[in-house]
Amino acid sequence: MKKYKILTGLMAAAVLSGASAMAQFNYQNGDMLAFFGKAGATSDVVVDLGSIANFQLNDSSIQTWNLAAAFTTAFGSSSATGLYWSLLGANDTSGPTGTYNTAVTQADPYTVWATSSTRPHVVGNSATQQGASGDIINLGQLTTPNQAGAGQIVDFAPGIELVNPTIGFSSEMSVASGFNGTLNGDLTFNALHNAAGSVGLYQSDPGNHNTSLATLIGVASLDPSSGVLTVQATPEPSTWAMLGSGMLALLALRRRK
């Protein structure tokens, strides 16, 4: 069953002409975030993609976001060409219930989610991943207007913020910052992508960095011309096994008939 979530340019235009002072971005611990930047631009684009639980579905569900209007405002064109971008998520469950999303499935309080062009090793043990988890949550919290100086963060549309590149994402992830996609060096792999196209979305439960690989949970695709971001969930291996068993049973039944 496919699930679609579309933010259209018309919606963005309506919001811009409406009450822009209204709070439109409500990051919560346990949300997945998408970040987009471009060298020389005066803003980054930050999108709250909703609960991480939505990306742990055991089917091939698809979600899409049309970011053409935001890209045009921030980068001068709806094209995704020349952008660097990343999807990042964290759900720190070390605090009291109510401060994190209980619907998210994770093996450790400091599990992190990130895109990567190749399947990475996990960031490390729980103590090591605490830094990366905290970095991601701090990026999310920085996207609320009262966390920065006047004019540095602007509500663009529901779930979309324009953020000054001197704070947050670009300052902690870009090549120019010296961290090249490693979030202040707390990620052990480069989560930053310098072109449109498709990359894997991985869940990194803490473990032995030398032997444990992150788990693929989806594929994120950025269309170079339309500015549409698509995330397709990837069923867990056990789900594929069940589907395969079901197909074999059906084939066997047909042969008997």
Secondary structure, DSSP 4 states (H G I P E B T S, - for coil): --------HHHHHHHHHS-TTS------TTEEEEEEE-TT-S-EEEEEEEEGGGG--SS--EEEEE-HHHHHHHHSSS--TT-EEEEEEE--TTS-TTSS-TTS--SSTT-EEEEESS-PBP--SHHHHHHHHHHHHHHHHHTSGGGS-TTSEEEEETTEEEE-TTSSHHHHHSTTTT-TTSTTTTSSS---BSSSEEEEEEEE-S--TTTPBPEEEEEEEE-TTT-EEEEEE---HHHHHHHHHHHHHHHHHHHH-
